[in-house]
Amino acid sequence: MIVLADVSGSMLPNQHEDKIGVLNRCIASMFSAFARMDSVRGQVHVGAITFGGAEARVHLPIGPATEANWVAMEAGGGTPMGAAFDLAREILDDPASVSGRAFEPALILVSDGVPTDDWEPALNELLGNRLGGKAMRLSVGIGTDRTPDAEEVLAQFSGPEFGVLRADQASELPELFRWITDTVTSTFRPSLAVPNLEDFDRA
């Protein structure tokens, strides 16, 4: 699993909510849950890419969830989402990061705004990638102030079976990430059904 996390300036804490703080706690909790998971299909590997300022960077290199040491992300700057798509594709193409025997990956995109770079060619290349095109792709939109353009980017990234997952308030993220955790876990434990998102309390 690779999380692509928006750390642009719009994610900074304000008097109403702390988007980046809640997102940090949600990702750390999800990775801890994967570390505790006992699966006959093998270990879950996790990693994270952040995009903010003028670039995307590897925040947590791909590795076993049991060895993941989450360091809090900091927010600021623009939303170079296209750069994050490029970096994700490079990681998926790197046999040192993703073994040829690995299961199909899960890609989780979390953002609250419109990309500030040329994202469409980068997304097309990611979706045309051998692993990127087959990946379980989930997109999470944060906040009520997202524009139609922002929604369209998230919709193009997400697999059609999931659509765009929405957290209108940062306080809704923990429940949503628990659903994501269970959904990804179901791919490693075939006996588990994919949970119904409507079963989760979004109040």
N, C-alpha and C positions, 0 to 999 in steps of 0.2 A: 504494500500500500504506500502511495505517495500522496501527501497533503500539499496542495498548492494554496498558500495562505496570503491573502491580501494584507499588507502591512503599510498601506498608504496613510496619508495624513488624516483621512476621514475615519480611520479606525482608532484615532487617539481618544483617550478618555475625555469626557466633558461632564457638565453638571448633572446630566440625565443618566448616562450609562458609560460603562467601560468596555467597549467592544473587544479591544485587544486583550484586556485582562481576562475576560470570560473565555475568549477563544483559546488563550494559552492554557487555561485550566481544563477546557474540554478536550483539547488534543492530548495533553498529558494523561488525562484519565482514560481516554480511548486506547492509547498505546500501552498503558498499564494493564488494561483489560486483555489486550492481545497477548501480553507477556504471561498472563495467568492461564491462558487458554491451552488446554491439553488436546492436541489434535493428532490423530493417526496419520493425517495427510502431511504433517510436517510443521515446522515453525513459521509463524507469521513474521515477515520482514517489513519494517516500516521506515519511512523517511519523510522529510519535509523540505519544500521549496518555499521561500518567501519572495514576494515581489512588492517593492516599494522604492521610493526615491527614483533613481534612474536605472535600476537594474533588478534582475532576479538573481538569487543566490541559493546555494544549498545550505539550509539551516541545520538539517540533521541528515547525514549520509545514510543511505540504505543499509540496514543491518537488522539482526534479530531483535524483536521487540523486547526480549529479556535483557538486552544490553543497551537499550535506548535510554539516554540521559537527556531529558528535555530541559532546554535552556529557554527562558522566557523570550518571546519575540518583542521587538520594539517597533513602533509605528512612526511614519513620517514620509512626506514627499508624494510623488505621483503613483500611478497604477500601471506599471509596465507588465501587463498580463501576458502579452505576446512573448516577451522574454522568458516568462515562466513556462509557457508551452514549449518553447525551444529547448529549455533546459531539461524539462521532463522527457522529451523525446531523446535527447542525448543520453540521459541516464538509462532509459529503456533499451537503447542500442548498445550500451556498455556491458559486455559479458562479465566484467569484474563486479558490476553492481547488481545485475539481474542475470542469473544463470539461465542457460538455454533450457534447463529442465524445470524452471520455475512455473508455477501456476499463473493463469492470467491475472494481471495486476488489478488493483482498485485504485482509481484516481479520484481524489476528493478536492474540488475547487470551492474555496470560500471567499466571497467578495461582497463589497457593499457599493461598488461604483462601476463606472465605465473605464475601460482600458485607455491609457494615455499613449499607447504605441500602436504599431501596425500589427494587430493581433490575428486577423483573419488568415493570412498565409501561414502563420505559425500554427494555428489551430488545425488547418487543413493538413499540414505535414504531420502533426501529432496523430490525427485521426487516420492518416494513411500509413502510419507506422505499423509494423507487424504486431506489436503488443499493444500499442496505443489504441488501435482500432478495435481490438477485442476486449479491452479492459472494461471492468465495471466502472462506469463514470457517474459520479454524483456531484451536483452543484448546489451550493447553499448560498442564498441571497440574504444578506443581513440588512435590516432597517426598512422603514416605510418610505424613505425618500429616494429609492432606486428609480431610475428613469426607464422608459421602455427600451432604450438602447442597451442599458445594463442588463435588463431581463433577457434580451435577445442573445447576448453573449453567453449567459449562463445556460439558456435553453439549447444553444448550438453545442455546448460542451457536453451536456448531460446526456446519458443514454435515454432513449425514448420511453423506456419502461418506467423511468423515475420522474422525469420532468425536473422542474426547479423546486428544490426544497426551500421553504421560506421561514426565516426567523425575524418577524417584524421588530422584536425587541431582543437585545442581547441576552436577556434573562431566559429566552426560549431556547437558546443554543444547547444547554445541557441535555434536555429531553431529546432534541433532534440528534445530537451526537450519540446518545444511547441507542437510538433507532439505527443510526449508521453502523455502530459497533455490532449490533445484532444482525444487521443485514449482511455485512461483510463476513461475520462469523458463520452465517448459514452456508456460505460457499465452501467453508472448510469442514463443516459438519453437515453432510448432505441430509441427515435425518431431520434437521431443523428446517421449518418453513420460514420463508422470508416474512418478517413481522409486518403487520398492517400499520402504516403510519397513523391511521385514524385512531388506533388503540392507545396512542400516547397522549398525555395531557398537555395540550399546547396553551393552556390558560396562562 
